[in-house]
Amino acid sequence: MHNLTVADLNPAVLNVQYAVRGELAIKAEDLRNKLEAGHDLPFKRVINSNIGNPQQKGLDQPPLTFTRQVAALMEYPPLIDLVKDKWPSDVVDRARELQEAIGSIGAYSHSKGVPYIRKSVAKFIEERDGYPSDPEDIFLTAGASAGVSLLLNVLITPHQTGILIPIPQYPLYTATLAQFSGTPLPYHLSEPDGWSTSLHEVEAAIEEGTKKGVKPRALVIINPGNPTGSLLDLETMESVVRLCEKHSLVLLADEVYQFNLHSPETHPFHSFKYVVRKLNSPIQLVSYHSISKGVKGECGRRGGYFECTNFDEDVKAVLYKMVSVGLCPPLSGQIGVDSMVRPPKSGQPSYPLYKQETDAIHSALAQRTKLMAERLNSLPGVSCVQSPGALYLYPKLELPQSVVDAANKIGKTPDTLYALELLDETGICVVPGSGFGQKEGESHYRLTCLCPGVEEYVTALEEFHKKFIAKYGGL
Ligand SMILES: Cc1ncc(COP(=O)(O)O)c(C=O)c1O
């Protein structure tokens, strides 16, 4: 009898790395348990600035009332009779309408998602972009991750398929590429231009790949960016689309942060769908959205969608076949998507509370982002791009050579050493830049702007930074 060992497992799976839930997150959990068990640590609480999970314990972004009321009535239809005179009438109407379209949420739905909800998604896209959207081009998913995984799975062939990914990137992409044995073709984002996409860098990555016999098949763009918080302007987006035309690249547009804008009047979001239609471009585009981010933050419900633009019917049929294997996305996530694309409108009974709740989330995020970037920028050896969108900041650290030497000695990167000491001394958990990728010799870390009590932990972070630099001999 031979017991299964790691060496018996699929080597592609063993190559998968996922820093957001890696060493730092595990250590943070351990420290939290120690605090709960009464251990004496140099801090009173662990601050999870490592993950964009707004409703997580300790971050505590409240769920939107409208979303949860509709969800509750879908979970337990007899509740309608108990609340119909107490809850807003638009909640009850929405739940009745969805119950009529779906029936019980305990049943499998259509594999691409409930047709009624896909129609709502198409209408949302049309209103956002001013161009038509076909519900048949929309696939509801268990979060954006499931859609990314599906597309990478079908795009990667055994013949050295190159996928252009931004550096820094959200590690879902490198992890999924490792899983399906695709070849990442990394291109660097431009930090001096607010982490914008540099066409020159993408061209260089294509050339590099081609030299090695890797055929570039798709280009991943994350906009607004994770971990950078960047936001692309229209001109850059148009040149990205032209570049995809030139190289016949499928554009994978990860737009899960499209509602997280800190100054939408001066920095608006444009979707790639809008740009592709405006340019009348034939490129194949897959656009992702999710209920995990934005103001909903319903990460645990697992809901999202992708829209395919300019795809051949037979390619869409393959996607349909593949989603059928998984039967259907979770119904609770699909209902979350419906509430996201059809929020209460001005004049409806739920609107005043919805507006109050979402304004509070937007303004807290914008304030924290601004304050944290300002304070980080005033620290010696730290520079931080002020981010116009998403939930993150990605400061750059200038570290003395002695930090690099000390890190080498323990087999870690300098930014990991920094993040580990930060966690040990302040309880603040961030993700080292090496988890997202960065230029050789550079050090960054990502912190989220979701934690309440920003003043307190930014002060702790400042004190730590100064002590850390002094301890290693100064800059
Ligand atoms: C850029 C990006 N894409 C996709 C995801 C995954 O989202 P979901 O929870 O919808 O799978 C995340 C999550 O943090 C993300 O940052």
The ligand as an SDF file (V2000), in Angstrom:
LIG
                    3D

 16 16  0  0  0  0  0  0  0  0999 V2000
   -8.4060   42.1710   -9.8310 C   0  0  0  0  0  0  0  0  0  0  0  0
   -9.2360   41.1050   -9.2130 C   0  0  0  0  0  0  0  0  0  0  0  0
   -9.8870   40.2520  -10.0100 N   0  0  0  0  0  0  0  0  0  0  0  0
  -10.6430   39.2720   -9.5000 C   0  0  0  0  0  0  0  0  0  0  0  0
  -10.7800   39.1180   -8.1440 C   0  0  0  0  0  0  0  0  0  0  0  0
  -11.6120   37.9910   -7.6360 C   0  0  0  0  0  0  0  0  0  0  0  0
  -12.8970   38.4010   -7.4020 O   0  0  0  0  0  0  0  0  0  0  0  0
  -14.0750   37.3760   -7.0470 P   0  0  0  0  0  0  0  0  0  0  0  0
  -14.2540   37.4200   -5.5630 O   0  0  0  0  0  0  0  0  0  0  0  0
  -15.2430   37.9400   -7.7780 O   0  0  0  0  0  0  0  0  0  0  0  0
  -13.6840   36.0400   -7.5370 O   0  0  0  0  0  0  0  0  0  0  0  0
  -10.1290   39.9790   -7.2770 C   0  0  0  0  0  0  0  0  0  0  0  0
  -10.2340   39.7930   -5.8270 C   0  0  0  0  0  0  0  0  0  0  0  0
   -9.5930   40.4310   -5.0270 O   0  0  0  0  0  0  0  0  0  0  0  0
   -9.3410   41.0050   -7.8310 C   0  0  0  0  0  0  0  0  0  0  0  0
   -8.6830   41.8550   -7.0540 O   0  0  0  0  0  0  0  0  0  0  0  0
  1  2  1  0
  2  3  1  0
  2 15  2  0
  3  4  2  0
  4  5  1  0
  5  6  1  0
  5 12  2  0
  6  7  1  0
  7  8  1  0
  8  9  2  0
  8 10  1  0
  8 11  1  0
 12 13  1  0
 12 15  1  0
 13 14  2  0
 15 16  1  0
M  END
$$$$
